[in-house]
Amino acid sequence: MSKPSLQVITLGCSKNKVDTEHLLAQVQDDFVIVPEGEEGKVDWLLLNTCGFIGDAKEESVQAVFDAVDRKNRGLAGKILVFGCLSQRYGDELPGLIPEVDGWYGARDLGPVVRALGAEMSPERRNVRYTGGHPGSYAFLKISEGCDRRCSYCAIPFIRGAHHSVPMEDLVEEARSLAREGVRELVLIAQDTTYYGLDLYGRRALAELLQRLSEVEGIEWIRIHYSYPAGFPEDVLDQMASNPKVCRYMDIPLQHVADTVLDNMHRHVDGAWTRELIRKMREKVPGIVLRTTLIVGHPGEGRKEFAELLDFVREARFERLGAFTYSEEEGTWGAAHLKDSVTKKTKQSRLSRLMELQRGISFAYNQSRIGSEVRVLVDGYADGILVCRSEFESPEVDGEILVPCPQGRSPQSFVGQFMMVRINGADDYDLRGDYLRD
């Protein structure tokens, strides 16, 4: 008897991608796994949804309607929806979209696995299904949930309280990924710096970095989503001394003006934030900093926005993303703060901020011309190798584009390291010449 087919469509962030891979690892023996994006009829169609902000919710809802359309056309059997959207609106959605066969939350994959006729296997808790092609890097989710209560964020209500994944489980998961050819781990969580407090009574991110760096085959470890309050400075010591820990830090600061930070419930002020950035650059020479900022949050007047621009000029973040504030139902801000900045003003401020950052990014990239760097090859297109150094994170930063050496197969470079010389730069991407393996 042939196995039924199953396809998962994953929306939202890298954390959802990790959840999908863990889910598929639990059921891979019972189904023919159809890759996402592949068309055709499937017996089971699953959607791992996002419900964080308005645009993401709209994308997830549209994906559900598209799935229902596939079902109505005979291209999908049963539809199951899980993840953040159904966690957040599980009481409302079944009545609105009755064609879906099951709605499940985001905090436990067990009910989804059981709905598929399988049981959670403890032996597979540290295994991820990658289809045999994991790529050169993989995200490693080191904790779930969040104990913070930032005024603009719905994640604690969706994902629940913070809990860390035991260190031995993460090391075993890293070993499994390394055996499949993964060379870089990108550590993710709602807050990576909170790691270990619930399990070990201390912030244990630095210890985890050391343990992961001992995994054979793993050459780079990168840190994302680091909350600034209570930042564990021993992480900087690891970054400065451990060659496998990338000199790269993703630290979403959101703002710098005291009034706005207070309204955001960030538990830091502007002076503390500036001092943290100074320490990072002092303790880890050459560190590349990525941050995320929000413009138009309640309390941000002209003075506060001007202070934010001055801070960006002063800090000169090599990487920066920004968003306009949107009031999210269920959050503290939606209940207690008036969204006082007009949409037009928010968009104007966002444009000014990103134009400022464009110049900073371009200047940084120009300063790298002539340097020799070690890069990891993620893929290729039209004879051009798509690479990154330790200073570029996958999926969010620019790339280093290198012509494949004559007489060599581009495929032979994928997942491998090589040395290149940077010979050109634009606002975000770099160009380089191959030097040696």
Secondary structure as the mmCIF struct_conf table of DSSP 4:
data_model
#
loop_
_struct_conf.conf_type_id
_struct_conf.id
_struct_conf.beg_label_comp_id
_struct_conf.beg_label_asym_id
_struct_conf.beg_label_seq_id
_struct_conf.end_label_comp_id
_struct_conf.end_label_asym_id
_struct_conf.end_label_seq_id
HELX_LH_PP_P HELX_LH_PP_P1 SER A 2 PRO A 4
STRN STRN1 SER A 5 THR A 10
BEND BEND1 GLY A 12 CYS A 13
HELX_RH_AL_P HELX_RH_AL_P1 SER A 14 VAL A 27
TURN_TY1_P TURN_TY1_P1 GLN A 28 ASP A 30
BEND BEND2 PHE A 31 PHE A 31
STRN STRN2 VAL A 32 VAL A 34
HELX_LH_PP_P HELX_LH_PP_P2 PRO A 35 PRO A 35
TURN_TY1_P TURN_TY1_P2 GLU A 36 GLY A 37
BEND BEND3 GLY A 40 GLY A 40
STRN STRN3 VAL A 42 THR A 49
BEND BEND4 PHE A 52 ILE A 53
HELX_RH_AL_P HELX_RH_AL_P2 GLY A 54 ASN A 72
TURN_TY1_P TURN_TY1_P3 ARG A 73 GLY A 74
BEND BEND5 LEU A 75 LEU A 75
STRN STRN4 ALA A 76 GLY A 83
HELX_RH_AL_P HELX_RH_AL_P3 CYS A 84 TYR A 89
TURN_TY1_P TURN_TY1_P4 GLY A 90 GLU A 92
HELX_RH_AL_P HELX_RH_AL_P4 LEU A 93 LEU A 96
TURN_TY1_P TURN_TY1_P5 PRO A 98 GLU A 99
BEND BEND6 ASP A 101 ASP A 101
STRN STRN5 GLY A 102 TRP A 103
BEND BEND7 ALA A 106 ARG A 107
BEND BEND8 LEU A 109 LEU A 109
HELX_RH_AL_P HELX_RH_AL_P5 GLY A 110 ALA A 115
TURN_TY1_P TURN_TY1_P6 LEU A 116 GLY A 117
HELX_RH_3T_P HELX_RH_3T_P1 PRO A 122 ARG A 124
TURN_TY1_P TURN_TY1_P7 ARG A 125 ASN A 126
TURN_TY1_P TURN_TY1_P8 GLY A 131 GLY A 132
BEND BEND9 SER A 136 SER A 136
STRN STRN6 TYR A 137 LYS A 141
STRN STRN7 SER A 143 GLU A 144
TURN_TY1_P TURN_TY1_P9 SER A 151 TYR A 152
HELX_RH_AL_P HELX_RH_AL_P6 ILE A 155 ARG A 159
BEND BEND10 ALA A 161 ALA A 161
STRN STRN8 HIS A 163 SER A 164
HELX_LH_PP_P HELX_LH_PP_P3 VAL A 165 PRO A 166
HELX_RH_AL_P HELX_RH_AL_P7 MET A 167 ARG A 179
TURN_TY1_P TURN_TY1_P10 GLU A 180 GLY A 181
STRN STRN9 GLU A 184 ILE A 188
BEND BEND11 GLN A 190 GLN A 190
HELX_RH_3T_P HELX_RH_3T_P2 THR A 192 TYR A 194
TURN_TY1_P TURN_TY1_P11 TYR A 195 GLY A 196
HELX_RH_AL_P HELX_RH_AL_P8 LEU A 197 TYR A 200
BEND BEND12 GLY A 201 ARG A 202
HELX_RH_AL_P HELX_RH_AL_P9 LEU A 205 SER A 213
TURN_TY1_P TURN_TY1_P12 GLU A 214 GLU A 214
BEND BEND13 VAL A 215 VAL A 215
TURN_TY1_P TURN_TY1_P13 GLU A 216 GLY A 217
STRN STRN10 TRP A 220 ILE A 223
BEND BEND14 PRO A 228 PRO A 228
TURN_TY1_P TURN_TY1_P14 ALA A 229 GLY A 230
TURN_TY1_P TURN_TY1_P15 GLU A 233 GLU A 233
HELX_RH_AL_P HELX_RH_AL_P10 ASP A 234 SER A 241
TURN_TY1_P TURN_TY1_P16 PRO A 243 LYS A 244
STRN STRN11 VAL A 245 ASP A 250
STRN STRN12 GLN A 254 GLN A 254
HELX_RH_AL_P HELX_RH_AL_P11 ASP A 258 MET A 264
TURN_TY1_P TURN_TY1_P17 HIS A 265 HIS A 265
BEND BEND15 HIS A 267 HIS A 267
HELX_RH_AL_P HELX_RH_AL_P12 GLY A 270 LYS A 283
BEND BEND16 VAL A 284 VAL A 284
TURN_TY1_P TURN_TY1_P18 PRO A 285 GLY A 286
STRN STRN13 VAL A 288 VAL A 295
BEND BEND17 GLY A 296 GLY A 296
TURN_TY1_P TURN_TY1_P19 PRO A 298 GLY A 299
HELX_RH_AL_P HELX_RH_AL_P13 ARG A 302 ALA A 315
BEND BEND18 GLU A 318 GLU A 318
STRN STRN14 ARG A 319 THR A 324
TURN_TY1_P TURN_TY1_P20 GLU A 329 GLY A 330
BEND BEND19 THR A 331 THR A 331
HELX_RH_AL_P HELX_RH_AL_P14 TRP A 332 HIS A 336
BEND BEND20 VAL A 341 VAL A 341
HELX_RH_AL_P HELX_RH_AL_P15 LYS A 343 SER A 367
TURN_TY1_P TURN_TY1_P21 ARG A 368 GLY A 370
STRN STRN15 GLU A 372 ALA A 381
TURN_TY1_P TURN_TY1_P22 ASP A 382 GLY A 383
STRN STRN16 ILE A 384 ARG A 388
TURN_TY1_P TURN_TY1_P23 GLU A 390 PHE A 391
BEND BEND21 GLU A 392 GLU A 392
TURN_TY1_P TURN_TY1_P24 PRO A 394 VAL A 396
BEND BEND22 ASP A 397 ASP A 397
STRN STRN17 ILE A 400 PRO A 403
HELX_LH_PP_P HELX_LH_PP_P4 CYS A 404 PRO A 405
TURN_TY1_P TURN_TY1_P25 GLN A 406 GLY A 407
BEND BEND23 ARG A 408 ARG A 408
HELX_RH_3T_P HELX_RH_3T_P3 PRO A 410 PHE A 413
TURN_TY1_P TURN_TY1_P26 VAL A 414 GLY A 415
STRN STRN18 PHE A 417 ALA A 425
BEND BEND24 ASP A 427 TYR A 428
STRN STRN19 LEU A 430 ARG A 436
#
